Amino acid sequence: MIQKKIFPILLLSIIGCTLTKNKSNYASELSTFRQEYKDGFLHDDRSPLTKDDLPFLDFYPADPAWKLICQCTKVENAKTFDMPTYSGVTRLYRVYAMADCKYKGKDIRLNIYQNMTQPANPLYKGYLFLPFKDYTNDEETYGGGRYINLYEKDITDNQITIDFNKCYNPWCAYSSGYNCPVPPKENHLTFEVNAGEKKFKGTYKKQKSDK
C-alpha cells in the first residue's frame, strides 16, 4: 500500500525535474540567441545602434509556452502586393503560407510572407518574414509591431515552429531613416504577446535629414 502511494510521488517528482531541466535548457538557448542578436548590430554598417546602446535593449523572460508548433499551409500562386513601410515607401511581397496554432486556448492565424523585391538576392534565399502586432504595442513593446524571421526549411510535414520569444523590433524602433514594413491587418493579434523584445530603453535617434 505504501509502495503504491510512493510510486506516483516519485513519478511526479521525475516529471517535475525534467520540465525544470527543459525550461533551463531553453532559457540558455534563448540567452545565446539574444546575445547573437545584439552582436549583429555591431557587424552591420547600416545599424542604428552602437555598443553603448546595447544595454538598453530589453526583453521578456524566456517562456517556452510561446514556442508554438503551427500547422502550415502553403499558398499557391499568391499575387504579389505592395507592403507599406513606416517611411512611406513600399516593398514587394507575397503571402507564402498561413500558420495556424493555439496559445492557451486562443486561436492564432498568421500570414507568412516572402520578400519579392530582390528575389535573386542571395541574402533572401529561403527567407520568410512574419510581421505582427498585438495588444502589448505602445505599452510594453514598440508601437509599430514586431518581426520574426523564418525560413522555408523550417516547414516540415506541413508544420512550422514559431517562437515568439525570438521576435524582435524593427530598426524604426531605435531611429528614423529606415524602411520598416507595417504589419498587415491580417497579422494583428487581439491579445497580448508577452514574449520577445520589449520597448527600447535608450534614446530614440533622429537622422540628420529629420532634424
Rosetta silent file (secondary structure, phi, psi, omega in degrees, C-alpha in Angstrom):
SEQUENCE: MIQKKIFPILLLSIIGCTLTKNKSNYASELSTFRQEYKDGFLHDDRSPLTKDDLPFLDFYPADPAWKLICQCTKVENAKTFDMPTYSGVTRLYRVYAMADCKYKGKDIRLNIYQNMTQPANPLYKGYLFLPFKDYTNDEETYGGGRYINLYEKDITDNQITIDFNKCYNPWCAYSSGYNCPVPPKENHLTFEVNAGEKKFKGTYKKQKSDK
SCORE:     score description
SCORE:     0.000 S_00000001
   1 L     0.000  -44.374  179.445    0.000    0.000    0.000 S_00000001
   2 H   -64.084  -40.768 -179.564    2.827    2.371    0.932 S_00000001
   3 H   -62.423  -37.879  179.763    4.660    1.445   -2.265 S_00000001
   4 H   -63.675  -33.526  179.816    1.556    2.275   -4.324 S_00000001
   5 H   -77.215  -35.425 -176.926    1.470    5.753   -2.770 S_00000001
   6 H   -70.166  -37.854 -175.400    5.196    6.340   -3.188 S_00000001
   7 H   -58.403  -49.095  178.149    5.311    5.472   -6.908 S_00000001
   8 H   -60.842  -35.135  179.125    3.038    8.315   -8.097 S_00000001
   9 H   -64.808  -43.900  178.222    5.003   10.757   -5.916 S_00000001
  10 H   -63.495  -40.426 -179.629    8.296    9.611   -7.454 S_00000001
  11 H   -62.515  -44.993  178.740    6.785    9.821  -10.939 S_00000001
  12 H   -63.958  -36.945  179.266    5.592   13.385  -10.362 S_00000001
  13 H   -64.826  -43.092  179.420    8.999   14.292   -8.960 S_00000001
  14 H   -63.963  -44.349  179.348   10.776   12.914  -12.046 S_00000001
  15 H   -61.804  -42.966 -179.816    8.392   14.753  -14.382 S_00000001
  16 H   -62.185  -42.386  179.143    8.871   17.970  -12.424 S_00000001
  17 H   -65.315  -39.508  179.375   12.664   17.697  -12.591 S_00000001
  18 H   -63.953  -44.813  179.550   12.530   17.000  -16.341 S_00000001
  19 H   -62.849  -41.014  178.967   10.317   20.029  -17.004 S_00000001
  20 H   -63.508  -42.192  179.579   12.590   22.252  -14.907 S_00000001
  21 H   -64.475  -43.354  179.871   15.660   20.994  -16.787 S_00000001
  22 H   -62.296  -41.047  179.758   13.985   21.540  -20.170 S_00000001
  23 H   -65.561  -39.569  178.772   12.983   25.072  -19.185 S_00000001
  24 H   -65.201  -42.157  178.466   16.521   25.788  -18.005 S_00000001
  25 H   -62.572  -40.891 -179.816   17.978   24.447  -21.263 S_00000001
  26 H   -65.767  -42.231  179.109   15.590   26.595  -23.275 S_00000001
  27 H   -59.501  -39.048  178.805   16.471   29.724  -21.271 S_00000001
  28 H   -67.147  -42.634  178.458   20.147   29.062  -22.000 S_00000001
  29 H   -61.662  -43.581 -178.910   19.451   28.553  -25.710 S_00000001
  30 H   -68.281  -35.967  177.744   17.446   31.785  -25.860 S_00000001
  31 H   -60.966  -41.054  177.397   20.149   33.688  -23.995 S_00000001
  32 H   -64.519  -43.739  178.816   22.647   32.629  -26.673 S_00000001
  33 H   -58.919  -44.540 -177.222   20.231   33.669  -29.425 S_00000001
  34 H   -69.816  -33.120  176.827   19.739   37.102  -27.875 S_00000001
  35 H   -66.631  -40.860  177.214   23.458   37.668  -27.444 S_00000001
  36 H   -65.302  -36.525  177.082   23.992   36.874  -31.122 S_00000001
  37 H   -61.313  -45.327  178.688   21.121   39.239  -31.939 S_00000001
  38 H   -64.162  -44.029 -179.439   22.838   42.047  -30.013 S_00000001
  39 H   -60.741  -30.513 -178.707   26.201   41.301  -31.602 S_00000001
  40 H   -59.932  -30.319  179.058   24.577   41.594  -35.020 S_00000001
  41 H   -65.669  -25.288 -175.710   24.101   45.330  -34.526 S_00000001
  42 H   -88.377   -5.808 -176.552   27.867   45.744  -34.276 S_00000001
  43 H  -118.116   17.923  178.920   28.611   43.987  -37.563 S_00000001
  44 L  -127.936  120.626 -177.092   26.273   45.875  -39.879 S_00000001
  45 L   -63.237  -21.526 -178.855   27.304   49.254  -41.257 S_00000001
  46 L   -88.205   -4.532 -171.621   23.639   50.276  -41.532 S_00000001
  47 L   -56.884  139.444  176.890   22.907   49.508  -37.868 S_00000001
  48 L   -82.878   -9.395 -174.443   21.068   52.147  -35.817 S_00000001
  49 L  -116.279  150.024  174.170   22.761   51.009  -32.595 S_00000001
  50 L  -111.774  177.065  179.083   26.277   51.170  -31.199 S_00000001
  51 H   -57.794  -36.035 -178.965   27.902   49.145  -28.438 S_00000001
  52 H   -68.800  -20.516 -179.172   26.836   51.798  -25.916 S_00000001
  53 H   -84.149  -22.891 -170.913   23.178   51.305  -26.910 S_00000001
  54 H   -59.317  -36.340  178.407   23.055   47.543  -26.380 S_00000001
  55 H   -62.604  -14.647 -178.187   22.451   47.618  -22.584 S_00000001
  56 H   -91.667   -0.921  172.140   19.189   49.464  -23.325 S_00000001
  57 L   -73.581  138.084 -173.785   17.731   46.547  -25.281 S_00000001
  58 L  -133.019  144.406 -175.977   15.046   44.883  -23.172 S_00000001
  59 E  -138.726  154.180  169.383   13.311   41.511  -23.385 S_00000001
  60 L   -70.965  154.200  174.533   10.601   39.473  -21.703 S_00000001
  61 L   -61.127  153.146  177.854   11.850   36.482  -19.683 S_00000001
  62 L   -59.478  133.463  178.894   12.138   33.231  -21.617 S_00000001
  63 L  -140.538   99.918 -177.670    8.802   31.420  -21.776 S_00000001
  64 H   -58.060  -19.937  179.973    8.763   28.074  -23.641 S_00000001
  65 H   -64.020  -21.514  179.560    4.955   28.260  -23.776 S_00000001
  66 H   -89.888    6.646  173.580    5.361   30.868  -26.522 S_00000001
  67 E   -95.546  100.251 -167.757    7.262   28.414  -28.727 S_00000001
  68 E  -106.984  136.155  172.549    4.347   27.173  -30.812 S_00000001
  69 E   -93.098  118.672 -173.920    4.083   24.333  -33.291 S_00000001
  70 E  -114.859  147.760  169.067    1.724   25.528  -36.020 S_00000001
  71 E   -72.683  134.335 -174.745    0.006   23.896  -38.953 S_00000001
  72 E  -122.415  120.487 -179.582    1.468   25.488  -42.056 S_00000001
  73 E  -113.943  115.267  178.913   -0.431   25.731  -45.342 S_00000001
  74 E   -70.369  142.487  179.111    1.473   26.987  -48.355 S_00000001
  75 L  -100.781  112.802 -177.728   -0.409   29.449  -50.571 S_00000001
  76 L   -81.630  140.151  174.658   -0.015   28.515  -54.212 S_00000001
  77 L    54.911   36.870  178.688    0.185   31.209  -56.898 S_00000001
  78 L   -68.553  140.116  179.417   -0.289   34.062  -54.434 S_00000001
  79 L   -75.624  147.519  174.765   -0.290   37.504  -56.032 S_00000001
  80 E   -77.435  154.897  178.578    2.422   39.971  -55.132 S_00000001
  81 E  -149.569  161.743  179.006    1.419   43.187  -53.374 S_00000001
  82 E   -88.443  113.310  175.816    2.994   46.373  -52.088 S_00000001
  83 E   -89.791  121.515 -179.636    3.551   46.219  -48.332 S_00000001
  84 E   -69.258  156.515  173.928    3.811   49.770  -46.931 S_00000001
  85 E  -119.837  167.099 -177.848    6.631   50.812  -44.635 S_00000001
  86 L   -72.122  -10.619  177.674    6.670   53.430  -41.897 S_00000001
  87 L   -90.595  -11.788  179.015    8.828   55.692  -44.068 S_00000001
  88 L   107.795  -19.416  176.670    6.210   55.816  -46.815 S_00000001
  89 L   -80.682  170.665  178.613    7.897   53.651  -49.440 S_00000001
  90 E  -122.132  159.957  176.576    6.604   50.183  -50.298 S_00000001
  91 E  -130.327  142.048 -176.443    8.199   46.761  -50.634 S_00000001
  92 E   -83.903  124.095  179.521    7.007   43.932  -52.862 S_00000001
  93 E  -135.769  169.057  167.644    5.854   40.795  -51.004 S_00000001
  94 E  -142.403  154.571  175.622    3.586   37.806  -51.436 S_00000001
  95 E   -74.347  120.961 -178.806    1.862   35.528  -48.953 S_00000001
  96 E   -90.795  -39.437 -177.224    3.966   32.369  -48.845 S_00000001
  97 E  -160.479  165.335  173.405    1.987   30.385  -46.270 S_00000001
  98 E  -117.563  136.460 -179.854   -0.576   30.573  -43.471 S_00000001
  99 E  -113.384  132.173  179.212    0.198   29.334  -39.963 S_00000001
 100 E  -124.867  128.857  177.845   -2.498   28.133  -37.551 S_00000001
 101 E  -158.196 -177.377 -179.928   -1.919   27.297  -33.896 S_00000001
 102 E  -130.273  148.712  171.145   -3.198   27.881  -30.367 S_00000001
 103 E  -133.174  110.162 -179.934   -1.855   29.576  -27.271 S_00000001
 104 L    49.049   48.128  176.778   -3.708   28.772  -24.046 S_00000001
 105 L    85.834   -8.787  179.907   -6.968   28.264  -25.906 S_00000001
 106 E   -90.035  129.931  177.213   -6.552   31.317  -28.149 S_00000001
 107 E   -77.271  136.143  178.073   -6.625   30.691  -31.886 S_00000001
 108 E  -125.327  126.469  171.267   -3.760   32.202  -33.832 S_00000001
 109 E  -129.853  126.416 -177.524   -3.670   32.576  -37.604 S_00000001
 110 E  -134.550  141.972  172.386   -0.794   34.431  -39.202 S_00000001
 111 E   -86.020  137.909  174.416    0.354   35.046  -42.741 S_00000001
 112 E  -107.938  129.818 -171.285    3.976   34.301  -43.521 S_00000001
 113 E  -110.583  156.183  175.252    5.411   36.488  -46.279 S_00000001
 114 E  -120.269  130.166  179.878    8.133   36.216  -48.877 S_00000001
 115 E   -75.041  122.268 -178.335   10.095   39.286  -49.986 S_00000001
 116 L  -109.679    6.080 -179.044    9.814   39.678  -53.759 S_00000001
 117 L   -66.324  -42.720  179.411   11.683   42.987  -54.065 S_00000001
 118 L  -133.528   68.093 -175.219   15.004   41.264  -54.684 S_00000001
 119 L   -61.692  -24.203 -179.081   14.200   37.579  -55.316 S_00000001
 120 L   -87.200   -8.274 -178.950   17.629   36.963  -56.854 S_00000001
 121 L   -69.382  122.217 -178.598   19.481   38.410  -53.857 S_00000001
 122 H   -59.858  -22.865  178.687   21.265   35.520  -52.057 S_00000001
 123 H   -65.449  -24.926 -177.778   20.505   37.229  -48.721 S_00000001
 124 H   -99.405    2.638 -177.800   16.810   36.471  -49.280 S_00000001
 125 L   -61.909  117.154  178.784   17.268   32.861  -50.403 S_00000001
 126 L    75.529   -0.228 -175.187   14.782   30.776  -48.438 S_00000001
 127 E   -80.458  136.811  176.434   14.000   33.715  -46.142 S_00000001
 128 E  -126.203  153.701 -169.203   10.446   34.228  -44.867 S_00000001
 129 E  -127.881  127.586  178.971    9.053   37.176  -42.949 S_00000001
 130 E  -124.181   94.907  174.538    6.470   37.248  -40.156 S_00000001
 131 E   -92.948  144.067  178.494    5.449   40.762  -39.038 S_00000001
 132 E  -153.013  161.006  172.263    2.723   41.093  -36.409 S_00000001
 133 E  -124.366  157.618  178.284    1.075   43.452  -33.952 S_00000001
 134 L  -153.966 -178.591 -172.223   -0.530   42.635  -30.595 S_00000001
 135 L   -76.773    0.304  173.892   -2.022   44.283  -27.523 S_00000001
 136 L   -86.445  -14.548 -176.583    1.357   44.958  -25.885 S_00000001
 137 E   -59.654  140.277 -177.452    2.208   47.519  -28.586 S_00000001
 138 L    81.614  -34.577 -178.246    2.672   51.098  -27.358 S_00000001
 139 L   -89.615  -64.918 -177.244    2.583   49.990  -23.717 S_00000001
 140 L  -105.220  -23.784 -177.102    5.304   47.377  -23.241 S_00000001
 141 E  -126.375  168.961 -178.522    6.536   46.902  -26.798 S_00000001
 142 L   -56.528  134.749 -175.235    7.251   49.045  -29.845 S_00000001
 143 L   -64.538  -23.009 -177.232    4.065   50.587  -31.235 S_00000001
 144 L   -86.883    6.656 -179.811    4.837   49.622  -34.810 S_00000001
 145 L    94.137 -179.154 -178.330    4.771   45.883  -34.160 S_00000001
 146 E  -136.892  167.784 -174.955    7.480   43.254  -34.138 S_00000001
 147 E  -125.432  155.291  171.218    9.013   40.756  -36.555 S_00000001
 148 E  -131.582  132.911  176.122   10.016   37.080  -36.608 S_00000001
 149 E   -90.097  133.068  176.948   12.494   35.613  -39.097 S_00000001
 150 E  -134.207  171.024  179.652   11.637   32.236  -40.608 S_00000001
 151 E  -140.057  153.180  179.785   12.960   30.093  -43.441 S_00000001
 152 H   -54.785  -37.262 -177.940   11.459   27.723  -45.981 S_00000001
 153 H   -66.891  -15.019  178.663   13.483   24.883  -44.445 S_00000001
 154 H   -72.439  -16.448 -178.811   11.625   25.451  -41.149 S_00000001
 155 L   -87.901  117.084  179.996    8.493   23.940  -42.717 S_00000001
 156 E  -134.549  127.884  179.273    8.411   20.173  -42.193 S_00000001
 157 L    51.998   43.933  178.146    5.419   17.864  -42.725 S_00000001
 158 L    61.064   28.654  176.069    3.132   20.893  -43.067 S_00000001
 159 E  -132.228  152.283  175.947    4.217   22.242  -39.692 S_00000001
 160 E  -144.114  140.247  176.710    6.363   25.167  -38.611 S_00000001
 161 E   -92.413  123.448  176.781    7.615   26.240  -35.180 S_00000001
 162 E  -112.264  114.579 -177.127    7.019   29.917  -34.422 S_00000001
 163 E  -105.284  102.294 -178.654    8.929   31.089  -31.371 S_00000001
 164 H   -68.506  -17.241  174.355    7.589   34.433  -30.173 S_00000001
 165 H   -62.763  -20.845 -177.010   10.470   34.612  -27.687 S_00000001
 166 H  -100.681    8.261  178.051   12.623   35.395  -30.719 S_00000001
 167 L   -71.772  149.832 -172.056   10.517   38.241  -32.085 S_00000001
 168 E  -137.891  166.050 -179.960   12.411   41.499  -32.431 S_00000001
 169 L   -82.389  146.525  167.479   11.893   45.208  -33.059 S_00000001
 170 L   -64.990  157.666  178.293   12.158   46.877  -36.462 S_00000001
 171 H   -63.657  -21.528  177.089   15.074   49.293  -36.690 S_00000001
 172 H   -62.971  -15.660  177.927   12.480   52.077  -36.748 S_00000001
 173 H   -73.032  -18.179 -176.133   12.082   51.423  -33.016 S_00000001
 174 L  -109.564  -27.451 -172.593   15.555   52.865  -32.454 S_00000001
 175 E  -159.965  154.878  171.017   15.982   55.519  -35.127 S_00000001
 176 L   -79.294  173.385  175.476   14.372   57.322  -38.035 S_00000001
 177 L    93.977    9.798 -178.994   15.672   56.839  -41.557 S_00000001
 178 L  -122.726  154.232  179.620   14.707   53.190  -42.119 S_00000001
 179 L  -101.232   89.836 -175.273   12.082   51.468  -44.269 S_00000001
 180 L  -102.153  120.368 -179.056   10.311   49.149  -41.817 S_00000001
 181 E   -57.684  141.320  176.422    7.316   47.165  -43.132 S_00000001
 182 L   -86.442  123.020  179.201    3.953   47.820  -41.484 S_00000001
 183 L   -57.024  124.863  178.972    2.416   44.523  -40.260 S_00000001
 184 L   -60.599  155.491 -177.219   -0.689   43.816  -42.404 S_00000001
 185 H   -57.469  -31.507  179.726   -4.092   43.771  -40.668 S_00000001
 186 H   -60.089  -20.919 -177.991   -4.284   40.002  -41.144 S_00000001
 187 H  -109.576   26.712  174.484   -1.447   39.719  -38.625 S_00000001
 188 E   -94.161  108.358 -178.940   -2.936   41.926  -35.910 S_00000001
 189 L   -83.063  141.891 -175.164   -3.451   39.669  -32.871 S_00000001
 190 L   -98.910   38.669  175.825   -6.247   40.588  -30.466 S_00000001
 191 L  -158.588  174.515 -177.509   -4.387   39.672  -27.280 S_00000001
 192 L   -84.840  136.900  171.027   -1.043   40.289  -25.607 S_00000001
 193 L  -109.164   93.476 -177.140    2.122   38.504  -26.703 S_00000001
 194 L   -86.858   62.194 -177.828    4.263   38.802  -23.576 S_00000001
 195 L  -153.127  157.057  176.538    7.369   37.397  -25.231 S_00000001
 196 L    84.514 -155.516 -175.257   10.339   38.592  -27.219 S_00000001
 197 E   -78.310  141.345  178.255   11.781   42.084  -27.409 S_00000001
 198 L  -102.283 -172.849  178.392   10.260   44.949  -25.431 S_00000001
 199 L   -59.515  143.055  175.599   10.467   48.715  -25.887 S_00000001
 200 L   -69.531  130.328 -177.271   13.935   50.159  -26.356 S_00000001
 201 L   -91.188   -4.300  179.841   15.018   51.890  -23.132 S_00000001
 202 L   -87.348 -168.568 -179.041   17.601   54.100  -24.798 S_00000001
 203 L   -87.751  128.781  177.006   17.257   57.404  -26.634 S_00000001
 204 L   -67.760  134.774 -175.904   15.455   57.385  -29.965 S_00000001
 205 E  -101.819  144.822  175.205   17.769   58.705  -32.674 S_00000001
 206 L  -115.508  132.218  176.004   16.917   61.064  -35.497 S_00000001
 207 L   -66.935  154.847 -177.107   18.809   61.092  -38.756 S_00000001
 208 H   -55.269  -35.653 -178.014   20.252   64.480  -39.744 S_00000001
 209 H   -67.924  -17.433 -178.405   17.701   64.844  -42.529 S_00000001
 210 H   -93.169  -10.550 -174.405   14.899   64.640  -39.937 S_00000001
 211 L   -80.477    0.000    0.000   16.214   67.377  -37.659 S_00000001
